[in-house]
């Protein structure tokens, strides 16, 4: 029988398992199941050192999870009290504990999504002996060796359509390949994804976007009918051709933009001399475990989402008037439908709304100090994301490498290089406040005060006002305008 050695797990995972065993009743026999066993067998280190574990027990999962949470000083989160599943969330640790859903462990494993996840290792033996036998009733280890991804029974995919989405993700993440029968079963069940809880779909989509090969996973999802089920807006994108210099229809262009984002995020350090700062920026969390990098990839997919409905032929030329404005509303609706965190939705909407702005700046000639200032004023912390989106969008027009485009993208490099300076200027306190404006001009509160403050702030940030006296004099000049 195959065995798994304890040293295949990370130290964080081992520490979490020891906490589980210390909290478990003496007669309880918890087993480590699923992804942690699979990844340890493949010698894949957990991402970011996180100790994500799935455990199964014959019964008493909720009480065990509650006790583990207490021992680790973490949070106890009941996921499904009726079916006996709960989660423990602590610093660097997320542990899901579930009761068997069948009379035996082997039957419980056989009802899981894919054979490579239907693996279990007894925790007591693993910690006591440094190794333990792998329970493998469905041939998951043989499938791992053959780089094969298949469900124990095709019916399990129909029971939970989300498993099809997970299959496309696991293919990209693990380098496996769905069997023809599994792929056919996923295509049959794909339309029923619409009935799955949006939060569950969101979690899988975010995991896809976190992959270094998100574009490949999205293409596989599309081939399996999963992408149109999750984002129906891609269907008209598929059918919408674009004029030169574009070489691709809207959907193909957008998927290439996602591929460009994959490449840029994986090799940000090559965006000399700003790579390290950009890498830190794209790793920033926007809430709910969503990073700027994930939102950038979603924006790459959706930046032209409104081109099909805004396409017009005028004077023999194909135009897409206001597809940025309409697209921003569509992107927000998609983000809300997927139950993304509010801040992530705001960033997504802003990126789609302004994705043409760098192109418009380039078309206007040399970028003035004021134009650069207003660009950063309007985009604020999202300006760097937008410039990366503009980079991968430009590369996807012809299918070029965004790293090659970067070397000749003078405007993008200039704007990105100016961010620290503008950010520092914007951080300085305003010379005047609303009360000062109202007192100086004898005006009541209202929109006019806000407009004057905005003009004062712009003049200050552009270096035209340096003292309070300068600001008051400028305010007096504004008062004489209509």
N, C-alpha and C positions, 0 to 999 in steps of 0.2 A: 504494500500500500504506500502511496506517495505521502511524504511528510513535509511539513513546513517548519523551518527553523525560526526561532524567535529573533535571531539577528537580522532577519529579512524585514522586520518592522522597524520603524523609527523609534528613537528614545521617547518621543512624545506619545506615540501610540502605545508603547510598552507601559509607560507610566499611567496612561488612561486605563489600560486593561487591569493593572494592579489595583487601581481604585475601584474598578468594577468588581473584581474578585473579593476585595476587602468588604464591599458593601453587600455582596450576595449571601443569602442564607447558605448554611453549610451543605445542605443537600441539593442546592441548586446547581445546575450544570450549564452555565451560559456558554454559548458558542459564538465565535467571531464568524461573520458571514459576509458574502457579497464582495464589494469592490476592494476592501482592504486585503482580503485573502487573494483575490485575483492580482492586484497590483504587487503585493509582496512576492507572489509566485513569479511575476514578470520582472521583479527587481526594479519596479518603478517607485521612486521616492514620492511621498505625498507632497502636493503643491504647497509652497510657502511654509513647510514644516507643520502644517495643520494636522492634528490628530482626529481625522474624521473616521468614525468607526460605526459599523452596524452590528448589532448583537441580537441573538434570538434566544429565548428561553421557553420552556414548555408552558409556563404560566407565571403570572406575577410580574410582568414587564413594567407596569406603571409604578409599582412599589419599589422595584429595583432601581428604576430611573430616578425616583424621588430620593432614594438613599444615596445614589451616586452623586446627584446634584448637591446634596448636603455635604458630602465628603469633600467634593471639589470646590465648594463655595460658589457654585454656578446656579443657573436658572433651570427649573424643571418646567418643561413645556409639554402638556398632553396633546398628542396629535390626533388620536382617535381612541377615546376611552372605551368605546364599545368593542373595538377590535384589539385593544390592548397594545397600543403603540405610543411611545413618548420619546421626547428628546431632552438631552442634557446639553446646555450651552455654558461653557466656562472659558477662561482665558486660553486660547489656542486649542480648544477641545470642542468637538461636536459629536455626541454619541447618540445614535438612535437605537432604541431597545424595543423589541416587538415579541409578542407571544407567537408561538407556532400557529399557523393557520391550517393545520392538518394534525391527525393523531400522532404522527411521527416526524422526526427531523427530516428524514429522507423525503417524505411526502410533501413537507413544507418547502423544501428546496426545489422539488420538481415542479412546483406551481409558480416559481419565480420567472422573471422576464427572459433571461438568456442563460444558457448553460454555464457561461463563463462567470456568471454571478451566482450560480447555484452551488457554491462551494462553502464549506464550513470547517472550522477548526475548534476543538474544545479548548476553552481558555485555561482551565485548571492545569491540564497536561502541558500546554504550551509554556506556561509560566514556571511550572514545577520542573519540567524536564529539559526546557530549552528547545523542544521540538514536539510536534504532535501530528497525528495522521490527518490528512485532508479528507473530509467526507465529500464524495463526488458521485452522487447517484445518477447524474445525467450525462456524464462524459465531458464535463467542462474543461478538465485539464488537457484531454486529447484535442479539444477544439482550440484551446490556447496554442498548443504546439502546432496545429495546422493553420493558425491565424484565421479561424472560422468563427462566425457569429451566427448563432441560431437559437431559437426558443426551444425549451424542452418539448413544447407542444404548440403548434400554430394557434390553438385556441386561446393561449394566454395573451396574444396580441389583440384579439378581439375583445377580451375581457377588460383591457385597459389600453385604449388607443395611444396614450402617451408613450407606451413602450416602443412604438414605432419611431417616435421622435428620438427617444433615447438610443435606439439602435443606430440611427444615422450619426448621432454624436459619438457613440462608442467606436464606430468604424474609424472616424477621423482621429479620435483621441488615442486609440490603441493600435491602429494599423491593422485592424481585422477586416473581414469582408463578410457581409451578410450572404447567407446561402440563397440560391435562387428561390427556394420555397419561402424563406423568411421575407425576402424582398417582395414577393408576390402577395404574401399575407399583409404586409404593411400597406401596399398600394390599395388593397381592398378596404382596409380599415381607416385609411387616411382621412376620408371625408367626415368621419365621426369625431375627429379631433375637436370640432366646433363645440361638442358637448362636454369637453373636459374643463375643469375649473381653470379659469385664466391664470391663477397664481401658479398652478403646476406647470402650465405651458410656459409661463414667464421664466420660471426657474430653469427649465431645460434650454430655452432660447439664450438665457444669459450664460449658461455653461458652454453653449456653442460659440457665443461671441467671445468667450474667454480663451478659446483654443487658438494656438498660433496658426492653425489652418482653418479658420472660420469659413473662408470662402469655399473651400473644398466641401465642408460639411453642409453649407447652404445649397451648393449645387446638388449634392446627394439628396438632401431634403426635397429639392425641387423635382429631381428625377423620380422620387418615390411618391410624389403628390402631397408631401407634407407641407412644403413652404406655401403653396396656394391655400391650403387649409388654414394655416395660421395667419398669413397675410394675403388675403384675396386680392389686394391691390396689385400684386405682381403680375396677374394675368394680362391686364391691358398693357402693362409695361413690356411684356414679352412681345406683343404684337406691334409696338410703336417704333417705326424706323426713324432714324435721325439723319439729317443732311451732313455733308462734308463740313468740317474735317472729321466728323465722327465716322468710325468704321463699324459701329455695332448698334443694334437696337437698344432700347432703354434698359431692359433688364440685364442683358449681357454686359453693357457698359457699367451698370451698377454693381454687378457681381465682380467685375474686374476692379472696380474701385475698392470693394471690400478686400480683395486679394492684395491690392496695393497697401491698404491699411494693415493687413497682416504683416506684410514685409517691413513697412516703416516702423511698426511697433516692435517687431523682433530685432530690428537693426537700427534703432533710433540713434545710437552712438555715431553712426555714419553721417548723420545730418550735421556735419561740422560747420561752425564751432558750437552749435547749440544743443547737441544731442543729449548730453547728460541732464540738462535742465528740462528738456522736453520729456525725457523718460520719467523723471520724477513727476512731472505734471500729468502725464497720461495715466500714471498709477494712482492718482488721487481718487479717493472714494467719494461717491456722490450720494451715499445712503443706500441702505438695503443690500450692501455687498456689491453694488454696481460701481464700476470704475469709469473714468473718462475714456479709457481705451475701448471699453465695450460700447459706450455710447457713440464714439467716433465710428466704429464699424457699422452700427445700426444706421447712423446718419449717412454713411457711404451707400448703404443699400437703399435708403429712402430719399436721398437728396433730389432725385428727379421723379418722385412718385406721382407728381401732378402733370407731368408732360403729356400723358395720353389725353387727358381731358382739356388741356389748354392748347393742343396742337391746332394750328391754323395755317392755311396756305394763302399768302398775300403777295400779289404781284409775282407769282411763280416761286416765291421763297417760303420755305417751311419755318414757322415761328412758334415759340412757346411762351406767349406773353403771360407774365405774372405767375409762371409755374413755381417760382420761389415762394411767393406769398400764399398761393393755394396749397402748395406742398407743405408749408409749415403747419397749416391747419390739419392736413391729412396726417402728418407725422405725429402731431399731438394726439389726435384721435387714436392712432395705432398704439402709442405709448400708454394712453389711458386704458385702452382695451386690454393690453397686456399687464395692466396693474404695475407699471414701473413706478419707482419712487418719484415724488413730485419734482425734486431737483433734477433728476435724470431726464424727465420729460421736458422741463424748461430748457435744458441744454440742447436736447435733441431738436426741439422746435426752433431754437435760435440758430443752430447750425444750418438747418434746412432753409430757414428764412433768409440767411445772409450768404449762402454758399456762392452766389454770383458776385459778391462785393469785391473780392480781390481782382476778378476779371475786369470789372468796371473801373477800378482804380488804375489798372494797367492800361486800359484803353484811353484814359484821360490824360496820359502823358506822365511826366515826372511827378512823383507824389509830394505834395506840399506838406509843410509842417502841420498845417491845420487839418488836412485830409487824414494824415496819419493819426493825429490826436483824436479826431472824431471817430475813426475806425475803432480805436481802443476804448474810447468813451462808450460807444454803443455795444461793443462785444465784451468789454471788461475781461474777466478771468477766462472767458470762453474764446478769446481771440486766437490763442495758440492752437486750440482744437480746430477752429475754422480754417486757419492757414494750412494745417495738416490735411484737412478735408479738401481744400483747394488743390493741394499737391497731388493727392491720389485721384481726384476727379480729372485733373489735367492729364495725368499719365494714362488714365483709362480711356481717354478719347481715341487713342491709337493703339493701346495695349503696351505702352512703353513701361519701363521700370521707373517707379517714382524716385528711386535713388539717383537714377541718371537724370531725370527731369530736375531734381533738386540742384544739381550742379550748374544748371543754366537758368534757374528760377530766381533772378536777381531781386524781383519785387518781393517774393515771399521771404527770402533771406533778410532783406532790408527791414521788412515789417516785423519779422520775428526778433531781429536784433534790437529793434527799438522798444520792445516790450518792457524791459527792466526800467529804462529811463522814464517812460510814460507812467508806469506803475508807481514809481517813486514820487513823481510830481503829483499824481492823483491822491497819494496818501497824505499830502500836506493839508493842514486844516484850512478851511475857507477864510478869506479875509473878512467877509461880512456874512451875517446870518439874516434870516427872514425878519426878525425884529428890527435889525438895523435898517433894512430897506423900508419897512413900513414907517419907522420913526423919521427917517430922512425925507421921505416923500409924502408923508401924511396919508398913506393909502391903507385901506382895510385889507384883511387876509383875502386871498383869492388867487386864481390862476396866473394873473399878471405878476405876482410876487415870485412865483416859481419860475416863470420865464426869465425874469430879470436875474434871479440867482443863477440860472443856468448860463446866461451870457457872461455874468461876472466870473463864474467858475472857469469857463472856457478861456477868457482873457487872462485870468490868473495862471492857468496851467500852461498857456502858451508863452508865459513870461512877460506879458505886457503890463501886468499889475504886480507890484512887489510889496507895496505897503497898504495899510488901511486907508491912508490919505489918497493914494492912487485909486483905490476901489471906490471911495466916496465920490471922487471927481468923475470917474467913469459912470457911476450911477446917475449923477446929475445930468450927464450928456444923454443917457438913455431916457431920462424923464421927458426930454424935449421931443422924442420921437413919437410918431402916431401910434 
